[in-house]
Amino acid sequence: MKASIVDLRYHMNEVLRALERNEDVCILSRGKLKGVIKPANGKPRMKVRDHPFFNMLQSSEVVEQQMEGLRGGRYRDL
């Protein structure tokens, strides 16, 4: 997130929400970078490839077939 000095003064809640989302806040003065505020919790950002859903559809099945398998037919055989 980028924030100016005025944003720090009048919109501090938005800056704090960005820090809670683990975002760095770049402080700008007259359009030039003056500093960076980093979240205190120190958790590293999760990379996309580390997310559990990344690349989960490696099968060659067509999406319609996968959805039909998940949903089942209208009348299931018992």
C-alpha positions in Angstrom: 0.0 0.0 0.0 1.2 3.5 -0.7 0.2 6.3 1.7 1.0 10.0 1.9 1.6 12.0 5.0 -2.0 13.2 4.7 -3.3 9.6 4.5 -1.4 8.9 7.7 -3.1 11.7 9.4 -6.7 11.3 8.2 -6.9 7.6 7.1 -4.8 5.8 9.8 -7.5 3.1 10.0 -6.9 2.1 6.4 -3.1 2.0 7.0 -3.6 -0.2 10.1 -5.9 -2.6 8.2 -3.2 -2.9 5.5 -0.7 -3.8 8.2 -3.1 -6.4 9.6 -3.3 -7.9 6.1 0.5 -8.3 6.3 1.1 -5.6 3.7 4.0 -3.2 3.7 3.0 0.5 3.7 5.2 2.8 1.6 5.2 6.4 3.0 5.3 9.1 0.3 6.0 12.8 0.7 5.4 14.9 -2.4 5.4 11.7 -4.5 8.8 10.5 -3.3 9.4 7.4 -1.1 10.4 8.4 2.4 10.1 5.1 4.2 8.4 1.8 4.6 6.3 0.6 7.6 6.4 -3.2 7.9 4.0 -5.4 9.9 5.1 -6.2 13.5 4.0 -9.9 13.4 6.8 -10.7 10.9 5.0 -13.5 9.2 6.3 -13.9 5.7 3.8 -13.6 2.9 2.6 -16.8 1.5 3.8 -17.5 -2.0 1.2 -18.6 -4.5 2.9 -21.9 -5.1 2.8 -22.7 -1.4 -1.0 -22.4 -1.2 -2.8 -25.7 -0.9 -5.0 -25.1 -3.9 -2.2 -24.2 -6.2 -2.0 -26.6 -9.1 -4.6 -29.0 -7.6 -6.1 -29.8 -11.0 -3.3 -31.7 -12.6 -5.7 -34.4 -13.9 -6.6 -34.7 -17.5 -10.3 -34.9 -16.6 -12.6 -32.3 -18.1 -14.1 -29.9 -15.6 -17.7 -31.1 -16.4 -16.6 -34.6 -15.6 -15.1 -33.6 -12.3 -18.2 -31.6 -11.3 -20.5 -34.5 -12.2 -18.3 -36.7 -10.0 -18.6 -34.3 -7.1 -22.3 -33.6 -7.5 -23.4 -37.0 -8.5 -26.3 -37.7 -10.7 -29.9 -36.7 -10.0 -30.9 -40.2 -9.0 -28.0 -42.0 -7.3 -27.8 -45.7 -7.5 -28.1 -47.3 -4.1 
